[in-house]
């Protein structure tokens, strides 16, 4: 008789397509930034046990045409809960995030996250994963206002039918500092495989990794 054993399988995050109110990515050579905002009533929060203050969050900016992507992980230690659990905030001086139930998702990063020095980007997607939910917005030709080297501006994008997936290696958007921003290698099985610049490590997702 052959015994059957249960094998743990990573749970895929449920897609939550949302409106793309605004996306600005800019690199002046002296300073760079990314600003994303979505005002959408369909923005629902994950179960409190899987809130960003428990499991952290992952931000990915993806060009679905070229496969180029940049990814940042925001450790659980940097998150705060407000308004009886209906509002989450993250702020470490480099990244600010506001996630409010039924209202909006707002992200500001002092970095482009993805390289934008090509002649044009065409289409860009923003994916924000928290626990078992993955919010996504897609900015294509219908919403792009400016698309040139070092600057991308798009507004009022409709919610996509489905969330695109990052299939290529991140473009190297590692942010030094408190250690809460980590590159996620392509093909990693999940948060446990997060690594920082330098020797490979396997920190817990919620614990910041301080640079040496």
C-alpha positions as CSV (number, residue, x, y, z in Angstrom):
1,X,0.0,0.0,0.0
2,X,1.3,3.4,-0.9
3,X,0.8,6.1,1.6
4,X,-0.2,9.6,0.4
5,X,1.4,12.6,2.0
6,X,0.1,16.1,1.9
7,X,2.5,18.5,0.3
8,X,2.4,22.2,1.1
9,X,1.8,24.4,-2.0
10,X,2.3,28.2,-1.9
11,X,-1.0,30.0,-2.0
12,X,-1.3,32.3,-5.0
13,X,-2.4,35.8,-4.2
14,X,-5.9,36.7,-5.4
15,X,-5.8,39.4,-8.0
16,X,-7.6,42.7,-7.2
17,X,-7.6,44.9,-10.4
18,X,-8.0,48.6,-9.5
19,X,-8.2,51.9,-11.2
20,X,-5.0,53.7,-11.9
21,X,-5.6,57.3,-10.9
22,X,-2.0,58.4,-11.4
23,X,1.5,57.1,-12.1
24,X,4.5,59.3,-12.3
25,X,8.0,58.0,-12.6
26,X,10.8,60.5,-13.0
27,X,14.6,60.5,-13.0
28,X,16.4,63.8,-13.3
29,X,19.9,62.4,-12.7
30,X,20.1,64.2,-9.4
31,X,16.9,62.8,-7.9
32,X,14.3,60.2,-8.8
33,X,10.8,59.3,-7.6
34,X,7.8,57.2,-8.2
35,X,4.3,58.3,-7.3
36,X,1.3,56.0,-7.7
37,X,-2.3,56.6,-6.6
38,X,-5.5,54.7,-7.0
39,X,-8.9,55.9,-5.8
40,X,-11.1,52.9,-6.0
41,X,-14.0,51.6,-3.8
42,X,-13.0,48.0,-4.7
43,X,-9.8,48.3,-2.6
44,X,-10.4,45.8,0.2
45,X,-8.0,45.0,2.9
46,X,-6.6,41.5,3.7
47,X,-7.5,39.6,6.7
48,X,-5.9,41.2,9.8
49,X,-3.8,38.1,10.3
50,X,-2.3,38.8,6.8
51,X,-2.1,42.6,7.1
52,X,1.1,44.3,6.1
53,X,1.9,44.9,9.8
54,X,2.1,41.1,10.1
55,X,3.5,39.8,6.8
56,X,4.9,42.9,5.1
57,X,4.1,43.9,1.5
58,X,5.8,43.7,-2.0
59,X,5.7,46.4,-4.6
60,X,6.5,45.5,-8.2
61,X,6.6,47.8,-11.3
62,X,6.5,45.9,-14.5
63,X,6.7,46.5,-18.2
64,X,4.5,43.7,-19.5
65,X,5.7,44.2,-23.0
66,X,9.5,43.8,-22.4
67,X,9.2,41.8,-19.1
68,X,11.4,44.3,-17.3
69,X,10.5,44.7,-13.7
70,X,11.7,46.2,-10.4
71,X,10.6,44.9,-7.0
72,X,10.8,46.3,-3.5
73,X,9.8,44.5,-0.2
74,X,8.4,46.5,2.7
75,X,9.0,44.7,6.0
76,X,6.2,44.3,8.5
77,X,8.1,46.4,11.1
78,X,7.6,49.6,9.2
79,X,3.8,49.4,9.1
80,X,1.2,51.0,11.4
81,X,-2.5,50.4,11.7
82,X,-5.0,53.2,12.0
83,X,-8.7,53.9,12.2
84,X,-9.7,50.6,13.8
85,X,-7.9,48.5,11.2
86,X,-9.3,50.3,8.1
87,X,-6.1,52.1,7.3
88,X,-2.4,51.0,7.0
89,X,0.5,53.4,6.7
90,X,4.2,52.8,5.9
91,X,6.9,55.5,6.1
92,X,10.6,54.9,6.5
93,X,11.8,58.1,4.8
94,X,12.4,56.4,1.5
95,X,9.0,54.9,0.9
96,X,5.5,56.1,2.0
97,X,2.4,53.9,1.5
98,X,-1.2,54.5,2.5
99,X,-3.7,51.7,2.1
100,X,-7.3,52.5,3.1
101,X,-10.2,50.1,2.9
102,X,-12.7,51.1,0.2
103,X,-10.9,54.3,-0.6
104,X,-7.3,54.3,-2.0
105,X,-3.8,53.0,-2.3
106,X,-1.1,55.7,-2.5
107,X,2.6,54.9,-2.9
108,X,5.6,57.3,-3.0
109,X,9.1,56.1,-3.5
110,X,12.4,58.1,-3.7
111,X,13.5,55.8,-6.5
112,X,12.1,54.9,-9.9
113,X,12.0,51.2,-8.9
114,X,12.2,50.3,-12.6
115,X,14.7,51.6,-15.2
116,X,13.1,54.3,-17.5
117,X,16.0,55.4,-19.7
118,X,14.6,53.6,-22.8
119,X,13.1,55.9,-25.5
120,X,9.7,54.9,-24.3
121,X,8.0,52.5,-21.9
122,X,4.7,52.0,-23.7
123,X,2.8,50.2,-20.9
124,X,3.6,49.9,-17.2
125,X,1.9,48.0,-14.5
126,X,2.0,48.5,-10.7
127,X,1.4,45.5,-8.5
128,X,1.2,45.6,-4.7
129,X,0.9,42.3,-2.9
130,X,-0.2,42.0,0.7
131,X,-0.8,38.5,2.1
132,X,-3.2,36.7,-0.2
133,X,-4.2,39.9,-2.1
134,X,-2.5,41.4,-5.1
135,X,-3.7,44.8,-6.2
136,X,-2.8,45.8,-9.7
137,X,-3.2,48.8,-12.1
138,X,-2.3,48.9,-15.7
139,X,-1.3,52.1,-17.6
140,X,-1.4,51.6,-21.3
141,X,-1.6,54.0,-24.4
142,X,-5.1,55.1,-23.5
143,X,-3.9,56.6,-20.2
144,X,-0.3,57.7,-20.9
145,X,0.2,61.5,-21.0
146,X,4.0,61.6,-21.3
147,X,6.4,58.8,-22.2
148,X,10.0,59.7,-22.9
149,X,13.5,58.8,-21.5
150,X,13.6,59.3,-17.7
151,X,9.9,60.4,-17.4
152,X,6.6,58.5,-17.5
153,X,3.3,60.1,-16.7
154,X,-0.1,58.4,-16.9
155,X,-3.5,59.2,-15.5
156,X,-7.1,57.7,-15.3
157,X,-6.4,54.2,-16.3
158,X,-9.2,51.7,-16.2
159,X,-8.9,48.7,-14.0
160,X,-7.4,45.8,-16.0
161,X,-9.2,42.6,-16.6
162,X,-6.4,40.6,-14.9
163,X,-3.1,41.3,-13.2
164,X,0.0,40.8,-15.3
165,X,2.9,38.7,-13.8
166,X,6.5,39.6,-13.6
167,X,8.5,37.1,-15.6
168,X,12.0,38.6,-15.8
169,X,14.7,39.6,-13.3
170,X,14.2,42.8,-11.4
171,X,16.0,45.8,-12.9
172,X,18.2,46.5,-9.8
173,X,16.1,48.9,-7.7
174,X,17.8,48.0,-4.4
175,X,17.4,50.9,-1.9
176,X,19.9,51.0,0.9
177,X,19.1,52.4,4.3
178,X,17.1,50.6,7.0
179,X,17.2,47.3,5.2
180,X,13.5,47.1,4.6
181,X,13.8,47.3,0.9
182,X,15.0,44.1,-0.7
183,X,15.4,42.7,-4.2
184,X,13.3,39.6,-4.9
185,X,15.2,37.4,-7.4
186,X,13.2,36.1,-10.3
187,X,11.7,32.7,-9.7
188,X,11.9,33.0,-5.9
189,X,9.3,30.8,-4.2
190,X,8.1,33.6,-1.9
191,X,9.0,36.0,0.9
192,X,11.3,33.5,2.6
193,X,13.7,33.8,-0.4
194,X,14.2,37.6,0.0
195,X,17.8,38.6,-0.2
196,X,19.7,41.9,0.1
197,X,22.6,43.3,-1.8
198,X,25.7,41.2,-0.8
199,X,25.9,37.7,0.6
200,X,22.7,35.6,0.3
201,X,20.6,35.5,3.5
202,X,17.2,34.2,4.3
203,X,15.6,36.6,6.8
204,X,12.1,36.4,8.0
205,X,9.8,38.6,5.9
206,X,8.8,40.8,8.8
207,X,12.3,41.4,10.1
208,X,14.3,44.3,8.7
209,X,17.8,43.4,7.5
210,X,20.3,46.1,8.3
211,X,23.2,46.7,5.9
212,X,26.7,46.0,7.2
